[in-house]
Amino acid sequence: MLLSAMDGREYELMVRQQPKQARMCGVGADRRPIDPPPIVQLRVLDHSNPSSARRSHAQTHSHHHAASSQSPSPPPHHHPRHQSPLSMDMLTPAPNSTLGLSGMGPGANGGVGAPGTAGYLQNPYYFMFASLAKPDDDVELHWMKDGKTRCTTGSVVSSLYHLKDSENDNTDAGFFVFPDLSVRQEGSYRLKLSLFEVVGSNVYHCKSIYSAPFYVYTAKKFPGMEESTPLSCSLADQGIKIRIRKDIRQRKARGPGPPFPGLGGPGAGMIPQPVPIPTPVPIPEHEQPLPLAPGGGHTIPAPATSIGPVRPR
């Protein structure tokens, strides 16, 4: 969880769902996304509104305690605003302007949010960019060794989704979701997740956060996709396009199996053996079939007689 302050606003990013594994994908259509899909929650604290700040801080401590019990958080690291994975000519330093809550005040990105909800949840100008980084330092990895192919493929940008947080009494929350992000090269990596805001014709880098390290396997070593988490299922039920897996299909070692797929019982696990061909039994001479005559009928042998040869008179 990282915090960043700008113009009286405090940005808070928390990786609610850490990536664990992925299968290396090629240039074709057959690829697997990072599993589970990374999910980042955004909170914007307006210090000019004490009640909003207290409510956000209370939710922060609750989620921070739950997240720390599941997976360790990466160490805090602050980055200068001029660093960005996007083109440098698209970014400008954050000016000392009089932006309202989340940049939605007069002269910025529109009016305030709906009554009873945080204004930043209604801001359509927030987006997050995901890029690869090394697991032990902050060096970003954008291109492979050939210098022409990107290390990542799929959707590397996510908009801010205003959804219900099923793990916090269905309160309103803002999430960035990356359900279709894949990696092309084997190895251990982290994700650098950078928050940006579009204000007018400028794009401002608000802050960045790093995910926990995860490993990208080759197709032969990949252990298989895990069962979808409750958070993924909850966001999918609310309309987010996340692939939901309810059964675990792990690759098993080859060995003796059932003689036919789907069959069990006493014969399960036995290797099928070829059926032996029976040896032909010789037929007695008196039981052999009669030979065919030239006209198509059977020839009838002359009956045996004890009379000797007939002599002419």
C-alpha positions in Angstrom: 0.0 0.0 0.0 1.5 3.4 -1.0 0.3 6.9 -0.5 1.0 10.0 -2.5 -0.1 13.5 -1.9 -0.8 16.2 -4.5 -2.7 19.5 -4.1 -4.3 18.4 -0.8 -5.3 15.0 -2.2 -3.8 11.8 -1.0 -3.7 8.8 -3.4 -3.8 5.4 -1.9 -3.1 2.3 -4.0 -3.5 -1.2 -2.6 -2.9 -4.5 -4.6 -6.0 -6.4 -3.5 -5.1 -9.4 -5.5 -1.5 -10.3 -6.1 -0.3 -12.2 -9.3 1.1 -15.6 -8.5 2.0 -17.3 -11.8 1.6 -17.2 -15.6 2.2 -19.4 -18.6 4.6 -18.0 -21.2 2.8 -17.1 -24.4 4.0 -16.8 -28.0 2.9 -14.6 -30.8 -0.1 -16.7 -31.6 -3.6 -16.6 -30.2 -3.0 -19.4 -27.7 -2.0 -17.7 -24.5 -2.8 -17.7 -20.8 -3.3 -14.5 -18.7 -1.6 -13.9 -15.4 -3.2 -16.0 -12.7 -5.0 -14.7 -10.6 -5.7 -11.4 -12.4 -4.1 -8.4 -10.7 -6.6 -6.2 -8.9 -5.7 -2.8 -7.5 -7.9 -0.6 -5.4 -7.7 3.2 -5.5 -8.7 5.6 -2.7 -8.4 9.4 -2.9 -8.4 11.2 0.4 -9.5 14.8 0.4 -7.9 16.5 3.5 -10.2 19.5 3.1 -13.0 17.1 4.1 -12.2 15.6 7.5 -15.2 13.2 7.5 -14.1 11.8 4.2 -10.5 11.4 5.4 -11.6 9.6 8.6 -13.9 7.2 6.7 -11.2 6.4 4.1 -8.5 5.9 6.8 -10.8 3.4 8.7 -11.3 1.4 5.5 -7.6 1.6 4.8 -6.6 0.0 8.1 -9.3 -2.7 7.7 -8.1 -3.8 4.3 -4.4 -3.4 5.2 -4.9 -5.9 8.1 -6.7 -8.4 5.8 -4.1 -8.1 3.1 -1.2 -8.5 5.4 -2.6 -11.8 6.8 -2.8 -13.2 3.2 0.3 -12.0 1.4 3.3 -9.8 2.3 3.2 -6.3 0.8 6.2 -5.0 -1.2 8.3 -2.3 0.5 7.2 1.3 -0.1 9.0 3.1 -2.9 8.4 6.6 -4.1 9.0 7.5 -7.7 9.5 10.9 -9.3 6.6 12.2 -11.3 8.6 12.5 -14.5 9.1 8.8 -14.7 6.4 7.0 -16.7 6.1 4.0 -19.0 4.2 6.1 -21.5 5.8 8.5 -24.0 7.4 11.5 -22.3 5.8 14.0 -24.6 2.4 12.9 -23.3 3.2 13.7 -19.7 3.7 17.0 -18.0 4.7 17.6 -14.4 1.8 18.1 -12.0 1.2 21.8 -11.7 0.3 23.6 -8.5 -3.3 24.1 -9.6 -6.5 24.4 -7.6 -8.0 21.1 -8.6 -11.0 19.9 -6.5 -11.6 16.4 -5.1 -9.8 14.0 -7.5 -9.4 16.6 -10.1 -13.2 17.0 -10.4 -13.5 20.5 -9.1 -14.2 23.6 -11.3 -11.9 23.9 -14.2 -10.9 20.2 -14.1 -12.8 17.0 -15.0 -16.4 18.0 -14.1 -18.5 18.1 -11.0 -18.5 16.2 -7.8 -19.8 12.6 -7.4 -23.2 11.5 -6.4 -24.4 12.2 -2.8 -23.1 9.7 -0.3 -20.3 8.4 -2.6 -16.7 9.5 -3.0 -16.3 11.9 -5.9 -13.3 10.1 -7.3 -15.4 7.0 -8.0 -17.3 9.0 -10.6 -14.1 10.3 -12.3 -13.7 8.6 -15.8 -10.3 10.2 -16.3 -8.3 7.9 -14.0 -6.5 5.0 -15.7 -3.7 2.5 -14.7 -0.8 1.2 -16.9 0.8 -2.1 -16.1 4.4 -2.9 -17.1 6.9 -5.6 -16.2 9.8 -5.0 -13.8 12.6 -7.1 -12.4 11.9 -8.8 -9.1 14.9 -7.3 -7.3 15.0 -3.8 -8.6 12.9 -1.1 -10.3 14.2 -1.6 -13.8 11.2 -1.7 -16.2 11.1 -4.3 -19.0 9.3 -3.2 -22.1 11.0 -5.0 -25.0 12.5 -8.4 -25.5 16.0 -9.0 -26.7 15.1 -8.5 -30.4 14.1 -4.9 -29.6 10.9 -5.3 -31.6 8.6 -7.5 -29.5 7.0 -6.3 -26.3 7.4 -8.4 -23.2 3.7 -8.1 -22.4 0.6 -8.7 -24.5 -3.1 -8.2 -24.0 -4.7 -5.4 -22.1 -2.1 -3.4 -20.3 -4.4 -0.5 -19.4 -7.4 -0.5 -17.1 -10.0 2.1 -16.4 -11.4 2.8 -12.9 -14.4 0.6 -12.1 -16.9 1.7 -9.5 -18.0 -1.5 -7.9 -19.1 -3.1 -4.7 -16.5 -4.5 -2.4 -17.8 -7.9 -1.3 -15.0 -8.2 1.3 -15.9 -5.0 3.0 -19.7 -5.1 3.5 -20.4 -4.3 -0.1 -19.2 -0.7 0.2 -18.5 1.4 -2.8 -14.9 1.0 -4.1 -12.8 1.8 -7.1 -10.8 -1.0 -8.8 -8.4 -1.4 -11.6 -8.6 -4.9 -13.1 -6.2 -6.7 -15.5 -7.9 -9.9 -16.5 -6.2 -10.2 -20.0 -2.5 -9.5 -19.3 0.1 -12.1 -20.5 3.9 -12.3 -20.5 6.0 -13.6 -23.4 9.2 -14.6 -21.7 10.0 -17.1 -18.9 11.3 -15.8 -15.6 10.5 -14.0 -12.3 9.0 -10.6 -12.5 6.9 -7.9 -10.8 4.3 -5.6 -12.1 4.7 -1.9 -12.0 1.2 -0.4 -11.8 1.2 3.3 -12.5 -1.8 5.6 -11.9 -2.5 8.5 -14.3 -5.1 11.2 -14.6 -6.2 13.0 -17.8 -6.8 16.7 -17.1 -7.7 18.6 -20.3 -5.0 17.9 -22.9 -2.5 16.7 -20.3 -1.8 13.4 -18.7 -0.5 13.5 -15.1 1.4 10.7 -13.4 -0.1 10.4 -9.9 1.9 7.5 -8.4 3.1 3.9 -8.9 3.0 0.7 -6.9 4.7 -2.7 -7.4 3.2 -6.1 -7.1 4.6 -9.1 -5.4 7.0 -11.2 -7.5 5.5 -14.0 -9.6 6.9 -16.5 -12.0 6.2 -17.1 -15.7 6.5 -20.8 -16.7 7.0 -22.5 -20.0 4.1 -24.5 -21.4 5.7 -27.8 -20.2 6.4 -26.6 -16.7 3.2 -24.6 -16.1 1.3 -26.2 -13.2 -2.1 -25.1 -14.4 -4.6 -22.3 -13.6 -5.9 -22.1 -10.1 -9.4 -21.8 -8.9 -10.8 -18.3 -9.1 -10.7 -16.3 -5.9 -13.9 -14.9 -4.2 -12.9 -11.4 -5.2 -12.6 -12.4 -8.9 -16.0 -14.1 -8.7 -17.6 -11.0 -7.1 -16.2 -8.6 -9.7 -17.3 -11.0 -12.5 -20.8 -11.1 -11.1 -20.8 -7.3 -11.4 -20.0 -7.3 -15.1 -16.2 -7.4 -15.2 -14.9 -9.8 -17.9 -12.9 -12.2 -15.8 -12.4 -15.9 -16.7 -13.9 -17.8 -13.8 -12.6 -21.3 -13.0 -14.5 -23.4 -10.5 -12.4 -26.5 -10.8 -8.7 -27.1 -10.6 -7.2 -28.9 -13.5 -3.5 -29.5 -12.8 -1.2 -31.5 -15.0 -0.6 -35.0 -13.7 2.3 -37.3 -14.4 1.7 -40.0 -17.0 1.1 -43.4 -15.6 -1.3 -46.4 -15.8 -4.9 -45.3 -16.1 -8.3 -46.8 -16.6 -8.7 -48.9 -19.7 -11.2 -46.5 -21.2 -11.9 -42.8 -20.2 -14.6 -42.4 -17.7 -14.7 -46.0 -16.6 -14.1 -47.0 -13.0 -14.6 -50.0 -10.9 -12.4 -53.0 -10.3 -10.7 -52.7 -13.8 -9.8 -49.0 -13.3 -6.1 -48.4 -13.4 -5.3 -51.5 -15.4 -3.5 -51.4 -18.8 -5.6 -52.9 -21.5 -4.1 -56.1 -23.1 -4.7 -57.3 -26.7 -7.4 -60.0 -27.1 -5.7 -63.3 -28.2 -6.8 -64.8 -31.5 -8.1 -68.4 -31.0 -6.2 -71.1 -32.8 -8.2 -72.8 -35.6 -9.4 -76.3 -34.7 -9.1 -78.9 -37.6 -12.5 -80.1 -38.9 -13.0 -83.9 -39.4 -13.1 -85.1 -42.9 -16.7 -86.2 -42.7 -17.8 -82.8 -41.5 -16.1 -80.8 -44.2 -18.4 -78.9 -46.6 -19.0 -80.4 -50.1 -17.1 -78.9 -53.0 -19.0 -76.9 -55.6 -19.8 -78.4 -59.0 -19.1 -76.5 -62.2 -22.8 -75.6 -62.5 -23.0 -74.2 -59.1 -24.3 -77.1 -57.2 -22.6 -79.5 -54.9 -21.2 -82.7 -56.2 -22.6 -85.9 -54.6 -20.0 -88.6 -54.2 -21.0 -92.1 -55.4 -22.1 -94.3 -52.6 -19.6 -96.8 -51.4 -20.4 -100.4 -52.4 -18.8 -103.8 -51.7 -19.4 -105.1 -55.3 -16.2 -105.7 -57.2 -15.4 -104.5 -60.7 -17.9 -105.6 -63.4 -16.4 -107.8 -66.0 -17.8 -107.9 -69.6 -19.5 -111.1 -70.6 
